[in-house]
Amino acid sequence: MTVTAVNPVLRVAPAAPAEAAAHFRASLALHADVSDVAAALAADGDPGFVVLDSRSTESWDQGHIPGAVHLPTVLIPEQAPLLLDKDVPVVTYCWGPGCNGATRAALALAELGYRVKVLVGGFEYWAREGFEFETWQGPARRDPDPLTAPAEGDCGC
C-alpha cells in the first residue's frame, strides 16, 4: 500500500463554495480596507460612516486619520452615546495588524447597538499607503511603501 503525503495547505480541505462565500461576505461586512476608506473620505459629500480612533491620547497625538473621532476603547460605554449617532456606521482603527484594539472597540460599540466595521491594517497601513494624517504638530504624510501602497489608487484586487 502506498501512502501519499498531503501537503499542509490541503491537509484540511477547502470549504465548499457556498460556505466560503458566506464566510467572505461576513468578513466584508465586518472589515473595511484602508484604500476604500480613504477614497470614501476624499469624495465629495458625506461618506456615510464615521471613523473612530480607539487608541490612547499619546498615540492619537503621534498621528491619526483626519476627521476621525478620538474615543479610547475604555471610554466607549460612557462617551459613545455623546459622540456617535447609532444610525451612522462606525469604522474603528488602532495601530495596525498586530493590535486588536480596533476589534475590542468594535465589540464594545456593537454591544451598545452600533453598526461597526474594523479598518484592516489600522493607522499603520494608512500611513504606509501614503495617506495624509494629522499629528499634534499638524498635517503629515509619509512616502508610500511600495509593498503596501496601491498603484494609482487601486490595489488591483
C-alpha positions as CSV (number, residue, x, y, z in Angstrom):
1,M,0.0,0.0,0.0
2,T,1.3,3.4,-1.0
3,V,0.6,6.4,1.3
4,T,0.6,9.8,-0.4
5,A,1.5,12.7,1.9
6,V,-0.9,15.6,1.8
7,N,0.7,19.0,1.8
8,P,-0.1,21.4,4.6
9,V,-2.3,23.6,2.5
10,L,-4.7,20.7,1.6
11,R,-4.4,18.8,4.9
12,V,-7.8,20.4,5.8
13,A,-9.9,20.5,2.6
14,P,-11.1,23.9,1.3
15,A,-14.6,24.9,2.3
16,A,-17.5,24.2,0.0
17,P,-18.1,27.2,-2.3
18,A,-21.3,28.3,-0.6
19,E,-19.7,28.1,2.8
20,A,-16.7,30.1,1.6
21,A,-19.0,32.7,0.0
22,A,-20.9,33.1,3.3
23,H,-17.6,33.5,5.3
24,F,-16.1,36.1,2.9
25,R,-19.4,38.0,2.7
26,A,-19.5,38.1,6.5
27,S,-15.8,39.2,6.6
28,L,-16.5,42.1,4.2
29,A,-19.5,43.1,6.4
30,L,-17.1,43.4,9.4
31,H,-14.0,44.9,7.8
32,A,-13.0,47.9,5.7
33,D,-9.9,48.5,3.6
34,V,-7.7,51.5,4.1
35,S,-7.8,52.5,0.4
36,D,-11.6,52.2,0.3
37,V,-12.0,54.3,3.5
38,A,-9.5,56.9,2.1
39,A,-11.4,57.1,-1.2
40,A,-14.8,57.5,0.6
41,L,-13.4,60.3,2.8
42,A,-11.8,62.1,-0.2
43,A,-15.0,62.0,-2.2
44,D,-17.4,65.0,-2.1
45,G,-20.2,64.7,0.4
46,D,-20.9,62.6,3.4
47,P,-19.1,59.2,3.3
48,G,-22.0,57.6,5.3
49,F,-19.8,56.5,8.2
50,V,-17.6,57.9,10.9
51,V,-14.0,56.8,11.6
52,L,-13.1,56.1,15.2
53,D,-9.6,56.0,16.7
54,S,-9.6,53.8,19.7
55,R,-6.0,54.4,20.8
56,S,-4.6,56.4,23.7
57,T,-4.2,60.2,23.6
58,E,-0.4,59.7,23.2
59,S,-1.0,57.6,20.1
60,W,-3.6,59.9,18.8
61,D,-1.2,62.9,19.1
62,Q,1.5,60.9,17.1
63,G,-0.9,60.6,14.2
64,H,-4.5,59.9,13.3
65,I,-6.8,59.9,10.3
66,P,-8.1,63.4,9.5
67,G,-11.7,63.8,10.7
68,A,-11.6,60.7,13.0
69,V,-13.3,60.7,16.4
70,H,-10.9,60.0,19.2
71,L,-12.5,57.6,21.7
72,P,-10.3,55.2,23.6
73,T,-11.9,51.8,24.0
74,V,-12.2,52.1,27.8
75,L,-14.3,55.2,27.4
76,I,-16.7,53.8,24.8
77,P,-19.5,52.8,27.2
78,E,-19.9,56.2,28.8
79,Q,-18.9,58.5,25.8
80,A,-20.1,56.8,22.7
81,P,-23.7,57.9,23.2
82,L,-22.5,61.5,23.4
83,L,-20.2,61.4,20.4
84,L,-21.8,58.9,17.9
85,D,-25.1,58.5,16.2
86,K,-26.4,54.9,16.2
87,D,-27.8,55.5,12.7
88,V,-24.3,56.1,11.3
89,P,-21.9,53.1,10.8
90,V,-18.6,53.4,12.6
91,V,-15.2,52.2,11.3
92,T,-12.8,51.6,14.1
93,Y,-9.0,51.5,14.0
94,C,-6.0,51.2,16.2
95,W,-2.3,50.9,15.4
96,G,-2.2,48.0,12.9
97,P,-2.5,44.3,12.2
98,G,-0.5,43.5,15.4
99,C,-3.1,45.2,17.6
100,N,-6.6,44.1,18.4
101,G,-7.7,47.4,19.9
102,A,-10.0,48.2,17.0
103,T,-11.6,44.8,17.4
104,R,-12.2,45.5,21.1
105,A,-13.6,48.9,20.3
106,A,-15.9,47.4,17.6
107,L,-17.1,44.8,20.1
108,A,-17.9,47.5,22.7
109,L,-19.8,49.6,20.1
110,A,-21.7,46.6,18.7
111,E,-22.8,45.7,22.2
112,L,-24.2,49.2,22.6
113,G,-26.1,48.8,19.3
114,Y,-23.8,50.5,16.8
115,R,-23.2,49.1,13.3
116,V,-19.4,48.8,13.0
117,K,-16.5,47.6,10.9
118,V,-12.8,47.4,11.6
119,L,-10.2,49.1,9.4
120,V,-7.9,46.4,8.1
121,G,-4.3,47.4,8.7
122,G,-5.2,50.3,11.1
123,F,-3.2,53.5,11.3
124,E,0.0,51.7,10.3
125,Y,-1.3,50.9,6.8
126,W,-3.0,54.3,6.5
127,A,0.5,55.9,6.9
128,R,2.3,53.2,4.9
129,E,0.0,53.8,1.9
130,G,0.9,57.4,1.9
131,F,-2.4,59.0,3.0
132,E,-2.3,62.3,4.9
133,F,-2.7,62.1,8.6
134,E,-2.8,64.7,11.5
135,T,-0.4,64.9,14.4
136,W,-0.3,67.3,17.4
137,Q,2.0,69.4,15.2
138,G,-0.3,69.5,12.2
139,P,-0.8,67.6,8.9
140,A,1.8,65.0,7.9
141,R,2.4,62.3,5.2
142,R,4.9,59.6,4.6
143,D,6.1,58.4,1.3
144,P,4.0,55.4,0.2
145,D,5.6,52.0,0.9
146,P,5.9,50.3,-2.5
147,L,5.0,46.9,-0.8
148,T,1.6,48.1,0.5
149,A,0.6,51.2,-1.4
150,P,-1.9,50.7,-4.2
151,A,-0.7,51.7,-7.6
152,E,-2.6,54.7,-8.9
153,G,-5.3,54.3,-6.2
154,D,-6.2,50.7,-7.0
155,C,-4.7,47.7,-5.3
156,G,-5.7,45.6,-8.3
157,C,-7.9,43.4,-6.1
